[in-house]
């Protein structure tokens, strides 16, 4: 009777540790996978940071151009007013064919360009629109970087859980300790759940990552 019970216990232990062995192999493979994905997201984050910096630089360039042209417009209007007064006080046929009238035409032509709609290259509205567009792209890239960072955080956290689960599972096999095995299954199982969530429901994973960052 006692021999039969011992055999059943031994068989039960063997079955349990067989499950642990399979579990350890599975979570180890999964840990490698999450590590690779986290690395790929890290590369993507670096690319996004470079792109965001380019958008910021372009936005600043367009804004500087806009401010320079805006100041130039004011100076040009002042010069045009002065030139207009000069032309009205010196009206004669010889003078109308001279350099001031050519300057007047050039000034008015440039002012028309500056005051054109945003579809005209070089206009104030076009420069302002370009600056705002690049700035919006910069802000969007910051949001993308934040999301990717949160995904990386969740992947790294799940990797840690998987590694701990595999470690506890391996220790339970060596020590023939069920408690370590159950602990490994629990912690590794949480890691697996996180991997499933981040793979099929990334928005939830981003929310989890954001919550973890805040706390």
Buried (B, 14 or more C-beta within 10 A) or exposed (E): EEEEEEEEEEEEEEEBBEEBBEBBEBBBEBBEBBBEBBEEBBEBBEEBBEBBEBBBEBBBBBBEBBEEBEEBBEEBEEEBEEBBEEBEEEEEEEBEEEEBEEBBEEBBEBBEBBEBEBEBEEBBBBBBBBBBBBBEBBBEBBEBBBBBBBBBBBBBBBBBBBBBBBBBBBBBBEEEBBEBBBBBBEBBBBBBEBBEBBEEEBEEBBBBBBEEEEE
